[in-house]
Amino acid sequence: MALLAGSASAQDVYKCVQDGQTSYSATPCTGGQLQILEIPSPPPAVDKGAATRQERVASQMEAARKKRERLEDQARERAAKQLEARDRHCAQLRLDQKWAAQDAVGAGDKNRDAAQLKARRAGERLAVECGN
């Protein structure tokens, strides 16, 4: 009797030769010559649908990432522009307050009270709008 060993995942098929006749079965022979043949397991079926789904999900994730990055970039640009506009506005208010203070110092007796009031209001506006 000859015995052939195979992998654990393969199916066993028994080849029996008895009185010159060869037969194959899933159970061992009762008499005669025994030979075990290994039938390898079939290769795993390729699920093309799964691969397509994975590609679609990966593509969707990539598109979502790009959209998120684009939105973040736009938000950063908006914030930078708003900050720049605020800085320009505050610089103008500081300049207005400085000029109003200079006008108050150089104002004559007749216009001094109005110039001082204008300078004080310019300072208050600067403090309220810019925190200075």
URJOPE-V462446 format. One record per residue. N is the residue number from 1. RES is the residue in three letters. PHI is phi in degrees with one decimal (none if undefined). D_LAST is the distance of its C-alpha to the last C-alpha in whole Angstrom. Layout:
BEGIN
n:N res:RES phi:PHI d_last:D_LAST
n:N res:RES phi:PHI d_last:D_LAST
END
This chain:
BEGIN
n:1 res:MET phi:none d_last:102
n:2 res:ALA phi:-110.4 d_last:99
n:3 res:LEU phi:-123.3 d_last:96
n:4 res:LEU phi:-109.5 d_last:92
n:5 res:ALA phi:-98.2 d_last:89
n:6 res:GLY phi:-139.2 d_last:86
n:7 res:SER phi:-74.5 d_last:82
n:8 res:ALA phi:-70.4 d_last:82
n:9 res:SER phi:-85.0 d_last:80
n:10 res:ALA phi:-81.7 d_last:83
n:11 res:GLN phi:-91.7 d_last:86
n:12 res:ASP phi:-88.6 d_last:89
n:13 res:VAL phi:-128.2 d_last:92
n:14 res:TYR phi:-100.3 d_last:96
n:15 res:LYS phi:-103.3 d_last:98
n:16 res:CYS phi:-113.4 d_last:102
n:17 res:VAL phi:-116.4 d_last:105
n:18 res:GLN phi:-138.3 d_last:108
n:19 res:ASP phi:57.0 d_last:112
n:20 res:GLY phi:80.3 d_last:110
n:21 res:GLN phi:-99.1 d_last:108
n:22 res:THR phi:-105.8 d_last:104
n:23 res:SER phi:-139.2 d_last:102
n:24 res:TYR phi:-120.8 d_last:98
n:25 res:SER phi:-154.7 d_last:96
n:26 res:ALA phi:-86.9 d_last:94
n:27 res:THR phi:-117.1 d_last:96
n:28 res:PRO phi:-64.2 d_last:98
n:29 res:CYS phi:-70.3 d_last:102
n:30 res:THR phi:-87.6 d_last:104
n:31 res:GLY phi:-156.6 d_last:107
n:32 res:GLY phi:93.3 d_last:107
n:33 res:GLN phi:-88.9 d_last:105
n:34 res:LEU phi:-111.3 d_last:101
n:35 res:GLN phi:-140.5 d_last:98
n:36 res:ILE phi:-93.1 d_last:94
n:37 res:LEU phi:-107.4 d_last:92
n:38 res:GLU phi:-97.2 d_last:88
n:39 res:ILE phi:-105.5 d_last:87
n:40 res:PRO phi:-64.6 d_last:83
n:41 res:SER phi:-65.1 d_last:81
n:42 res:PRO phi:-66.0 d_last:79
n:43 res:PRO phi:-64.0 d_last:76
n:44 res:PRO phi:-61.3 d_last:73
n:45 res:ALA phi:-69.7 d_last:73
n:46 res:VAL phi:-80.6 d_last:70
n:47 res:ASP phi:-90.0 d_last:67
n:48 res:LYS phi:-65.0 d_last:66
n:49 res:GLY phi:-64.5 d_last:64
n:50 res:ALA phi:-65.7 d_last:62
n:51 res:ALA phi:-63.0 d_last:61
n:52 res:THR phi:-65.1 d_last:60
n:53 res:ARG phi:-62.8 d_last:58
n:54 res:GLN phi:-62.4 d_last:57
n:55 res:GLU phi:-63.8 d_last:56
n:56 res:ARG phi:-65.3 d_last:54
n:57 res:VAL phi:-64.1 d_last:52
n:58 res:ALA phi:-62.1 d_last:51
n:59 res:SER phi:-64.9 d_last:50
n:60 res:GLN phi:-64.7 d_last:48
n:61 res:MET phi:-64.7 d_last:46
n:62 res:GLU phi:-64.0 d_last:46
n:63 res:ALA phi:-63.9 d_last:45
n:64 res:ALA phi:-64.9 d_last:42
n:65 res:ARG phi:-63.8 d_last:41
n:66 res:LYS phi:-63.7 d_last:40
n:67 res:LYS phi:-64.1 d_last:39
n:68 res:ARG phi:-61.5 d_last:36
n:69 res:GLU phi:-64.2 d_last:35
n:70 res:ARG phi:-63.7 d_last:35
n:71 res:LEU phi:-64.8 d_last:33
n:72 res:GLU phi:-65.1 d_last:31
n:73 res:ASP phi:-62.4 d_last:30
n:74 res:GLN phi:-63.3 d_last:29
n:75 res:ALA phi:-64.9 d_last:27
n:76 res:ARG phi:-63.5 d_last:25
n:77 res:GLU phi:-63.1 d_last:25
n:78 res:ARG phi:-61.0 d_last:24
n:79 res:ALA phi:-63.2 d_last:21
n:80 res:ALA phi:-64.6 d_last:20
n:81 res:LYS phi:-66.1 d_last:21
n:82 res:GLN phi:-64.8 d_last:18
n:83 res:LEU phi:-64.9 d_last:16
n:84 res:GLU phi:-63.5 d_last:17
n:85 res:ALA phi:-64.8 d_last:16
n:86 res:ARG phi:-64.7 d_last:13
n:87 res:ASP phi:-61.8 d_last:12
n:88 res:ARG phi:-63.8 d_last:14
n:89 res:HIS phi:-62.3 d_last:13
n:90 res:CYS phi:-66.7 d_last:9
n:91 res:ALA phi:-63.1 d_last:11
n:92 res:GLN phi:-65.4 d_last:13
n:93 res:LEU phi:-64.5 d_last:10
n:94 res:ARG phi:-63.5 d_last:9
n:95 res:LEU phi:-65.3 d_last:13
n:96 res:ASP phi:-60.9 d_last:13
n:97 res:GLN phi:-65.7 d_last:11
n:98 res:LYS phi:-63.5 d_last:13
n:99 res:TRP phi:-66.7 d_last:16
n:100 res:ALA phi:-64.6 d_last:16
n:101 res:ALA phi:-65.8 d_last:15
n:102 res:GLN phi:-65.3 d_last:18
n:103 res:ASP phi:-63.8 d_last:20
n:104 res:ALA phi:-66.3 d_last:20
n:105 res:VAL phi:-67.8 d_last:21
n:106 res:GLY phi:-91.2 d_last:24
n:107 res:ALA phi:-75.1 d_last:25
n:108 res:GLY phi:-77.1 d_last:29
n:109 res:ASP phi:-58.0 d_last:29
n:110 res:LYS phi:-68.4 d_last:30
n:111 res:ASN phi:-102.3 d_last:27
n:112 res:ARG phi:-60.5 d_last:24
n:113 res:ASP phi:-61.9 d_last:24
n:114 res:ALA phi:-66.3 d_last:23
n:115 res:ALA phi:-67.7 d_last:21
n:116 res:GLN phi:-66.2 d_last:19
n:117 res:LEU phi:-63.2 d_last:18
n:118 res:LYS phi:-62.6 d_last:17
n:119 res:ALA phi:-66.2 d_last:14
n:120 res:ARG phi:-63.8 d_last:13
n:121 res:ARG phi:-66.5 d_last:13
n:122 res:ALA phi:-63.6 d_last:11
n:123 res:GLY phi:-65.7 d_last:9
n:124 res:GLU phi:-65.3 d_last:9
n:125 res:ARG phi:-63.2 d_last:9
n:126 res:LEU phi:-61.0 d_last:6
n:127 res:ALA phi:-65.0 d_last:5
n:128 res:VAL phi:-69.7 d_last:8
n:129 res:GLU phi:-82.8 d_last:8
n:130 res:CYS phi:-122.9 d_last:5
n:131 res:GLY phi:73.7 d_last:4
n:132 res:ASN phi:-102.7 d_last:0
END
